[in-house]
Amino acid sequence: MKFEGKLIGPWVAECRQAWLDLSPSLMTKKLALDLCGMTFADDSGIALLRDIHRATGAEMLTGSPLTRHFADQATASITD
């Protein structure tokens, strides 16, 4: 899945629906989350990335310190 721009508000719901539509077709395929084009993610956006990562173990592709930060937030344990 490729994410671009801001993952906020209504866009989180759109991306969640896309994820729910995609997930049954994955079966044994490995999912990658391409965050290289993301410029911002609010708490609900990070929660979505976290949910997808927890469900699939998806690799997060990053291309900058900012997108690495989003990936780190999504993969951090709740207690961190």
ABEGO torsion letter per residue (X at the ends): XBBBEBBBEAAAAAAAAAAAAAAAAAEABBBBBBAAABABBBAAAAAAAAAAAAAAGBBBBBABAAAAAAAAAAABBAAX
